[in-house]
């Protein structure tokens, strides 16, 4: 991360000195080699995104100031995006640029730590938090060219230093200051998410425009910090493979390198980063909450052969034991209830024990719930 132009390679398994039971993705190894076969994806998955998505750029300034005309315009842009592919970007969102900048550079020292130290905080099986490289602890093929650090943030937690404490106690006391950077980032994303939930309710023309905001006010988030090193053979693999977010809403903060791609209308499109903007997308849980009106779509991150990239995906979910049920206003409007009631923890558990999340995950989850009820 400190050297954004270095070539990053995978250490051959025969040279690997870390006895962890899975292939270790070590971007500090500088020996050059062919891309390991575990990272090579099938040709049918490697379709290039040649056109820009042209998702709406939503200016939130008027909405945040209570301007009714500006709010109606912003809500319409959000609605247009969410009924098609579920992606839009927001500007003038009220998040302090200093917080975003501090976040963007804050983990350079972390990803430059010795591999042995990063592995000491490797996430455990079926857990969300911790370090991970290439998802090689979970999958043996179609690995992705990235490192990740993931941790939780509860909207109404028992402490106002949850993230800072995680960094101090798990990452190390030398990262305590970094922990406060991400504590402030998570708080800012929480505040922004609740405003976006209100805008979403307006865009859905709900009678109670505070419904979504109130539904998620005691929710929680998972922040995944993604580091995508330079990949010598980027055309054969991905930084993140095609997937759908099983969560409710994702706020993505990223640098200006680009790499996010979205599947819509049977083809892949790239999303161009906009200075100061944050990318928003709908997840499976919110799709169920809106009775299928708003869409959760496949997306991925391209690997890069010229520059490394960093992004921060803030995944928002309801409180784990809260019942997710399609909004009654929308059931009446659609004429039928398209999703059964479930708790977020049920969907989370389902995604942890099954294969990769994709555009069939929510359907398979519904089938799983229905089959469980008949037993």
C-alpha positions as CSV (number, residue, x, y, z in Angstrom):
1,X,0.0,0.0,0.0
2,X,2.8,2.4,0.7
3,X,4.3,1.7,-2.7
4,X,1.3,1.8,-5.1
5,X,3.4,0.9,-8.1
6,X,5.0,-2.4,-6.9
7,X,4.3,-5.7,-8.6
8,X,2.5,-8.1,-6.3
9,X,2.7,-11.9,-6.6
10,X,1.7,-15.0,-4.9
11,X,4.2,-17.0,-3.0
12,X,4.4,-20.6,-4.3
13,X,2.8,-23.1,-1.9
14,X,6.2,-24.9,-1.8
15,X,7.8,-21.8,-0.3
16,X,5.0,-21.0,2.1
17,X,6.3,-21.0,5.7
18,X,2.9,-20.3,7.4
19,X,1.4,-23.5,8.6
20,X,-2.3,-22.5,8.5
21,X,-3.9,-25.2,6.5
22,X,-4.7,-23.1,3.4
23,X,-2.9,-21.3,0.7
24,X,-1.6,-17.9,1.9
25,X,-2.0,-14.9,-0.3
26,X,1.1,-12.8,0.4
27,X,1.4,-9.6,-1.6
28,X,4.8,-8.9,-0.1
29,X,6.4,-11.7,-2.0
30,X,8.2,-10.2,-5.0
31,X,9.3,-13.3,-6.9
32,X,7.7,-13.3,-10.3
33,X,5.7,-16.3,-11.6
34,X,2.6,-17.3,-13.6
35,X,-0.7,-16.7,-12.0
36,X,-1.4,-19.7,-9.7
37,X,-4.2,-21.9,-11.1
38,X,-6.3,-21.4,-8.0
39,X,-6.9,-17.8,-9.1
40,X,-7.8,-18.5,-12.8
41,X,-11.5,-18.1,-13.5
42,X,-13.4,-19.9,-16.3
43,X,-13.5,-18.0,-19.6
44,X,-17.3,-17.6,-19.4
45,X,-16.9,-15.6,-16.2
46,X,-14.2,-13.3,-17.7
47,X,-16.5,-11.2,-19.9
48,X,-15.2,-7.7,-20.0
49,X,-17.2,-4.7,-19.0
50,X,-16.9,-2.3,-21.9
51,X,-19.6,0.3,-21.2
52,X,-20.2,2.6,-18.3
53,X,-23.3,1.9,-16.1
54,X,-24.3,5.6,-16.0
55,X,-26.0,5.1,-12.7
56,X,-27.7,8.2,-11.2
57,X,-25.5,10.8,-9.4
58,X,-27.8,11.9,-6.6
59,X,-27.1,15.3,-5.0
60,X,-28.3,15.1,-1.4
61,X,-27.8,18.7,-0.5
62,X,-31.4,19.8,-1.1
63,X,-32.8,16.7,0.6
64,X,-30.6,17.3,3.7
65,X,-31.8,20.9,3.9
66,X,-35.5,20.0,3.6
67,X,-36.0,21.4,0.1
68,X,-39.2,19.6,-1.1
69,X,-38.4,20.0,-4.8
70,X,-34.9,18.8,-4.5
71,X,-36.0,15.9,-2.3
72,X,-38.6,14.8,-4.9
73,X,-35.9,15.0,-7.7
74,X,-33.4,13.0,-5.6
75,X,-36.1,10.4,-4.7
76,X,-37.0,9.9,-8.3
77,X,-33.4,9.3,-9.3
78,X,-33.1,6.8,-6.5
79,X,-36.3,5.0,-7.6
80,X,-35.1,4.8,-11.2
81,X,-31.9,3.2,-10.1
82,X,-33.4,0.8,-7.5
83,X,-36.1,-0.7,-9.8
84,X,-33.4,-1.6,-12.4
85,X,-30.0,-2.5,-10.9
86,X,-30.0,-1.0,-7.4
87,X,-26.9,1.2,-7.8
88,X,-26.5,5.0,-7.5
89,X,-23.9,7.4,-6.2
90,X,-24.4,10.3,-3.8
91,X,-22.6,13.6,-3.5
92,X,-23.0,16.5,-1.0
93,X,-23.9,13.7,1.4
94,X,-22.7,15.6,4.5
95,X,-19.8,13.3,5.4
96,X,-16.7,15.3,6.3
97,X,-14.1,14.9,3.5
98,X,-11.4,14.7,6.2
99,X,-12.9,11.5,7.6
100,X,-13.0,10.0,4.1
101,X,-9.4,10.9,3.4
102,X,-8.2,9.6,6.7
103,X,-10.0,6.3,6.1
104,X,-8.5,6.0,2.6
105,X,-4.9,6.2,3.8
106,X,-5.5,4.8,7.2
107,X,-4.8,1.1,6.5
108,X,-1.6,1.5,4.4
109,X,0.5,0.5,7.4
110,X,-1.8,-2.4,8.2
111,X,-1.6,-4.1,4.9
112,X,2.2,-3.6,4.9
113,X,2.5,-5.6,8.2
114,X,4.4,-8.9,8.1
115,X,2.2,-11.7,6.9
116,X,2.7,-13.6,10.2
117,X,1.1,-10.7,12.1
118,X,-1.8,-10.4,9.8
119,X,-2.4,-14.2,10.0
120,X,-2.4,-14.0,13.8
121,X,-5.7,-12.1,13.4
122,X,-7.1,-14.2,10.7
123,X,-10.9,-14.6,10.9
124,X,-12.2,-17.9,12.2
125,X,-14.4,-20.2,10.3
126,X,-18.0,-19.0,10.1
127,X,-17.1,-15.6,11.7
128,X,-17.2,-12.2,10.0
129,X,-14.4,-10.3,11.7
130,X,-10.7,-10.5,11.1
131,X,-8.1,-10.7,8.4
132,X,-8.5,-12.7,5.2
133,X,-6.5,-13.1,1.9
134,X,-8.1,-14.2,-1.3
135,X,-10.9,-16.2,0.6
136,X,-8.4,-19.1,0.4
137,X,-9.5,-20.3,3.8
138,X,-13.0,-21.0,2.4
139,X,-12.5,-21.8,-1.3
140,X,-9.9,-23.9,-3.2
141,X,-10.6,-22.5,-6.6
142,X,-11.7,-19.2,-8.2
143,X,-9.8,-17.3,-5.6
144,X,-9.8,-13.5,-5.7
145,X,-6.8,-11.2,-5.8
146,X,-7.2,-9.1,-2.6
147,X,-6.6,-8.8,1.1
148,X,-9.3,-7.9,3.6
149,X,-9.8,-6.7,7.1
150,X,-13.4,-6.9,8.4
151,X,-15.0,-5.7,11.7
152,X,-18.4,-4.9,13.1
153,X,-20.1,-1.7,14.3
154,X,-23.4,-1.8,16.1
155,X,-25.6,1.3,15.7
156,X,-26.7,1.2,19.4
157,X,-23.8,-0.7,20.9
158,X,-22.8,-1.0,24.6
159,X,-19.8,1.3,24.0
160,X,-19.0,4.3,21.9
161,X,-15.5,2.9,21.1
162,X,-16.4,-0.5,19.6
163,X,-14.2,-0.1,16.5
164,X,-11.4,1.7,18.3
165,X,-11.4,-1.1,20.9
166,X,-11.2,-3.8,18.2
167,X,-8.1,-2.2,16.7
168,X,-6.4,-1.8,20.0
169,X,-7.2,-5.3,21.3
170,X,-7.0,-7.3,18.1
171,X,-4.9,-5.4,15.6
172,X,-2.5,-4.0,18.2
173,X,-2.0,-1.0,20.4
174,X,0.2,0.6,17.7
175,X,-3.1,0.8,15.6
176,X,-5.1,2.5,18.3
177,X,-5.1,5.8,16.5
178,X,-6.1,4.1,13.3
179,X,-9.0,2.5,15.3
180,X,-10.4,5.9,16.1
181,X,-10.2,6.9,12.4
182,X,-12.4,4.0,11.6
183,X,-14.6,4.6,14.6
184,X,-15.5,8.0,13.3
185,X,-15.9,6.6,9.8
186,X,-18.4,4.0,11.0
187,X,-20.4,6.6,12.9
188,X,-20.5,8.9,9.9
189,X,-21.7,6.0,7.7
190,X,-24.4,5.1,10.2
191,X,-25.7,8.6,10.2
192,X,-25.6,8.7,6.4
193,X,-27.3,5.4,6.0
194,X,-30.3,6.4,8.1
195,X,-30.7,9.5,5.9
196,X,-30.5,7.3,2.8
197,X,-33.1,5.0,4.3
198,X,-35.4,7.9,4.7
199,X,-34.8,8.9,1.1
200,X,-35.5,5.3,0.0
201,X,-38.9,5.4,1.9
202,X,-39.8,8.7,0.1
203,X,-38.8,7.1,-3.2
204,X,-41.1,4.2,-2.4
205,X,-43.9,6.6,-1.7
206,X,-44.5,5.0,1.7
207,X,-47.2,6.6,3.9
208,X,-44.7,6.6,6.8
209,X,-41.5,8.1,5.3
210,X,-39.6,7.3,8.5
211,X,-40.4,3.6,8.3
212,X,-37.0,2.4,6.9
213,X,-35.1,4.8,9.1
214,X,-36.8,3.5,12.2
215,X,-36.4,-0.1,11.1
216,X,-32.6,0.2,10.9
217,X,-31.9,2.6,13.7
218,X,-30.8,-0.2,16.0
219,X,-29.1,-2.2,13.2
220,X,-25.5,-3.0,12.8
221,X,-22.9,-2.8,10.1
222,X,-19.9,-4.8,8.9
223,X,-17.0,-2.8,7.4
224,X,-14.8,-4.7,5.0
225,X,-11.6,-2.9,4.1
226,X,-10.4,-4.2,0.7
227,X,-6.8,-4.0,-0.6
228,X,-6.4,-5.0,-4.3
229,X,-2.7,-5.3,-5.1
230,X,-1.4,-5.1,-8.7
231,X,-2.1,-8.4,-10.4
232,X,0.4,-9.4,-13.2
233,X,-2.3,-11.3,-15.1
234,X,-5.4,-9.3,-14.2
235,X,-7.4,-10.6,-17.2
236,X,-7.5,-14.1,-15.8
237,X,-9.0,-13.3,-12.3
238,X,-11.0,-10.9,-10.2
239,X,-10.4,-8.6,-7.2
240,X,-13.9,-9.7,-6.1
241,X,-15.9,-12.3,-7.9
242,X,-19.5,-11.8,-9.1
243,X,-21.9,-11.7,-6.1
244,X,-24.9,-10.1,-4.6
245,X,-24.8,-8.6,-1.1
246,X,-27.1,-10.5,1.2
247,X,-27.3,-7.5,3.5
248,X,-29.7,-4.5,3.2
249,X,-27.7,-1.5,2.0
250,X,-24.0,-1.0,1.1
251,X,-22.1,2.2,1.2
252,X,-18.9,2.0,-0.8
253,X,-16.0,4.5,-0.3
254,X,-13.2,4.0,-2.8
255,X,-10.2,5.6,-4.3
256,X,-10.3,6.9,-7.9
257,X,-8.7,3.9,-9.5
258,X,-12.0,2.2,-10.3
259,X,-12.8,-1.5,-10.7
260,X,-16.5,-1.9,-9.6
261,X,-18.6,-3.6,-12.2
262,X,-22.4,-4.3,-12.3
263,X,-24.4,-6.8,-14.2
264,X,-27.6,-5.3,-15.7
265,X,-29.7,-6.1,-18.7
266,X,-27.7,-9.2,-19.3
267,X,-24.3,-7.5,-19.6
268,X,-21.5,-6.1,-17.4
269,X,-21.0,-2.4,-17.0
270,X,-18.2,-0.5,-15.2
271,X,-18.9,2.1,-12.5
272,X,-16.7,5.2,-12.9
273,X,-15.6,6.7,-9.5
274,X,-16.8,10.3,-9.0
275,X,-14.7,12.6,-6.8
276,X,-16.2,13.0,-3.3
277,X,-19.0,10.5,-4.1
278,X,-20.1,7.4,-2.3
279,X,-21.6,4.4,-4.1
280,X,-24.8,3.0,-2.8
281,X,-26.4,-0.4,-3.6
282,X,-29.3,-2.5,-2.6
283,X,-28.8,-5.9,-0.9
284,X,-31.0,-9.0,-0.8
285,X,-32.5,-8.2,2.6
286,X,-33.7,-4.8,1.4
287,X,-35.0,-6.4,-1.8
288,X,-37.1,-8.7,0.4
289,X,-38.2,-5.8,2.7
290,X,-39.5,-3.9,-0.4
291,X,-41.3,-7.0,-1.6
292,X,-39.0,-7.3,-4.6
293,X,-39.7,-3.8,-5.9
294,X,-36.1,-2.7,-5.4
295,X,-33.4,-4.9,-6.9
296,X,-30.2,-6.5,-5.6
297,X,-27.9,-7.2,-8.6
298,X,-24.7,-9.0,-9.3
299,X,-21.5,-7.0,-9.1
300,X,-17.8,-7.6,-9.0
301,X,-14.4,-5.9,-8.8
302,X,-11.9,-6.2,-11.6
303,X,-8.3,-7.0,-10.9
304,X,-5.7,-4.3,-12.0
305,X,-2.3,-4.8,-13.6
306,X,-1.1,-1.2,-13.4
307,X,-2.2,0.2,-10.0
308,X,-3.3,-1.2,-6.7
309,X,-6.7,-0.1,-5.3
310,X,-8.4,0.2,-2.0
311,X,-12.1,0.4,-1.1
312,X,-14.3,0.3,2.0
313,X,-17.6,-1.5,1.9
314,X,-20.0,-0.7,4.7
315,X,-22.7,-3.4,4.8
316,X,-25.8,-2.4,6.8
317,X,-28.2,-4.9,8.2
318,X,-31.1,-4.9,10.7
319,X,-30.5,-6.1,14.2
320,X,-29.8,-9.8,13.9
321,X,-33.0,-10.9,15.7
322,X,-35.3,-8.4,14.0
323,X,-38.1,-9.9,11.9
324,X,-37.7,-8.9,8.2
325,X,-41.2,-8.8,6.6
326,X,-42.2,-7.1,3.4
327,X,-43.6,-3.7,4.0
328,X,-47.4,-3.9,4.2
329,X,-47.9,-0.8,1.9
330,X,-45.9,-2.5,-0.8
331,X,-47.6,-5.9,-0.4
332,X,-51.0,-4.1,-0.9
333,X,-49.5,-2.3,-3.9
334,X,-48.1,-5.4,-5.5
335,X,-51.1,-7.6,-4.7
336,X,-49.2,-10.4,-3.1
337,X,-46.4,-11.1,-0.6
338,X,-43.3,-12.2,-2.5
339,X,-41.0,-13.1,0.4
340,X,-41.6,-14.9,3.7
341,X,-40.8,-13.4,7.0
342,X,-37.3,-14.1,8.3
343,X,-34.7,-12.8,10.7
344,X,-31.4,-11.4,9.4
345,X,-29.4,-13.9,11.4
346,X,-31.1,-16.7,9.5
347,X,-30.0,-15.4,6.2
348,X,-26.5,-14.6,7.5
349,X,-26.1,-18.2,8.8
350,X,-27.4,-19.5,5.5
351,X,-24.7,-17.6,3.5
352,X,-22.0,-18.8,5.9
353,X,-22.6,-22.5,5.3
354,X,-23.5,-22.4,1.6
355,X,-21.4,-21.5,-1.4
356,X,-20.8,-18.0,-2.8
357,X,-23.6,-15.5,-2.6
358,X,-25.0,-14.7,-6.0
359,X,-28.3,-13.8,-7.7
360,X,-29.8,-17.1,-6.7
361,X,-29.0,-16.8,-2.9
362,X,-32.2,-15.2,-1.8
363,X,-34.2,-17.7,-3.8
364,X,-32.4,-20.6,-2.4
365,X,-32.8,-19.2,1.1
366,X,-36.6,-18.8,0.6
367,X,-36.7,-22.5,-0.6
368,X,-34.7,-23.5,2.5
369,X,-37.2,-21.7,4.8
370,X,-40.2,-23.2,3.1
371,X,-38.7,-26.7,3.2
372,X,-37.8,-26.3,6.9
373,X,-41.4,-25.4,7.7
374,X,-42.7,-28.6,6.1
375,X,-40.4,-30.8,8.1
